[in-house]
Amino acid sequence: MGSMDDILGVILGGGRGTRLYPLTQERSKPAVPMAGKYRLIDIPISNCINSGIYRIAVLTQFNSVSLHRHISRTYNFDAFHVGWVQIWAAEQTVENTNWYQGTADAVRKQLLEIRSTRMKYVLILAGDHLYRMDFAKMADFHMQNKADITVAVQPVAASDAGRFGILKRNPDGRIIDFVEKPTDPLVLKQVVSREDPLKPYLGSMGIYLFNVDVLTELLSNPSLDDFGAHVIPNSIKTHTVFGYDFDGFWEDIGTIRSFYETNLMLTEKNPPFNFFDQKFPIYTHPRFLPGSTIEDSILKDVLLAEGCCIEKATITHSVIGLRSQIRCNTIIADSVLMGNDYYEKPGSLEAVCGALEIGEGCEIRGAIIDKNARINKGVVIQPFPKGTNLDGDGWVVRDGIVVIPKSGVIKPGTRITP
């Protein structure tokens, strides 16, 4: 039997993140702020650390500067600890001048680094999922079954089957069929795994535990560029592949709608996922910010981060991120504010476009306001019908949600309404 010291965590930094645009206009998906003070990458790294996996590599390619900065500032083990969190960026070499062509190809191009760690197992993770998972239990399952590959799985509703890799297991848990994002009714009928009519399928969570020698062997085939579409479906024919059941909360933050709804879920009284867990905390960059000040305001169902100043405002069912400045007579509802990266000094040259704040007399509903946005006084933002996509002047609508990009400026009195 192995131990957690034998496992290397490899987190995939994601591609261009087009479904999360414009939140990914200047950053990669894992660097997108989450829950007022975290970034998406904090979730898989924290899960690894809490599970006893202390050697972690993050594979990056697109818009990776802010992600590199966050990781280098946040995850530093002391000199007496064997652990590390490293950035493995895409690079051109004499042997290969191409960038990453898919999830499996990204790992293939880092096999030399993986083998140099002398680990027995590699845990492949995505950088844009929200969940809390003890990988030690998955590792025990993998080793007890003497598996070559273990895939973490969850029940999936019929309406969601087209979003996942759907698999079928035999009674001992071994995967005997795997189809990536099936939509054909005949194919779906063949991969029904559960008697539950609400969730008749088992879906891959994009979490894979490989024996290193098996991973090396499979990736020697240059035509296998993606784990879900190529590697896993091919490996079940030649290797021992098991499905590990996970019954906790798990959400893929892959679209503007899922990002918006998942953030707002965290404001509820008893959300299915929360950050209040002393034994399994989610780590992030430590900041030295003052407590938030709230003057004569009404707040209901609000997730409020540090360093904010709120003056005579009404805020409901919203996330208010770090250093947010919200001025008087403003109403905010059903919105996600990511906050600011810094406090603005009086007389700043940037302030000619307006202060770094949500100005007086604004009404903001159903919106995502990215970091360092300047929303001038009297601005009105309202949600559009679900499914609406528009590009405006300094704003966009994605699936009905108004998004103000990072460092966006909205002029006084602007109305963004259906």
VENCORBEL-V181126 format. One record per run of one state. SS is the DSSP state (hx for helix, st for strand, lp for the rest). FROM is the first residue (numbers start at 1). TO is the last residue. If there is no record, write none. Layout:
SS,FROM,TO ; SS,FROM,TO
//
This chain:
lp,1,3 ; hx,4,6 ; st,7,12 ; lp,13,17 ; hx,18,20 ; lp,21,28 ; hx,29,31 ; lp,32,32 ; st,33,34 ; lp,35,37 ; st,38,39 ; lp,40,40 ; hx,41,50 ; lp,51,54 ; st,55,60 ; lp,61,64 ; hx,65,74 ; lp,75,83 ; st,84,89 ; lp,90,102 ; hx,103,108 ; lp,109,110 ; hx,111,116 ; lp,117,120 ; st,121,126 ; lp,127,128 ; st,129,131 ; lp,132,134 ; hx,135,144 ; lp,145,148 ; st,149,156 ; lp,157,157 ; hx,158,163 ; lp,164,164 ; st,165,169 ; lp,170,173 ; st,174,180 ; lp,181,184 ; hx,185,190 ; lp,191,200 ; st,201,211 ; hx,212,219 ; lp,220,226 ; hx,227,235 ; lp,236,240 ; st,241,245 ; lp,246,249 ; st,250,252 ; lp,253,255 ; hx,256,265 ; lp,266,292 ; st,293,295 ; lp,296,297 ; st,298,304 ; lp,305,308 ; st,309,311 ; lp,312,313 ; st,314,320 ; lp,321,324 ; st,325,326 ; lp,327,330 ; st,331,333 ; lp,334,335 ; st,336,337 ; lp,338,348 ; hx,349,353 ; lp,354,357 ; st,358,358 ; lp,359,362 ; st,363,365 ; lp,366,366 ; st,367,369 ; lp,370,373 ; st,374,375 ; lp,376,379 ; st,380,381 ; lp,382,389 ; st,390,391 ; lp,392,395 ; st,396,398 ; lp,399,400 ; st,401,404 ; lp,405,408 ; st,409,410 ; lp,411,414 ; st,415,416 ; lp,417,418
//
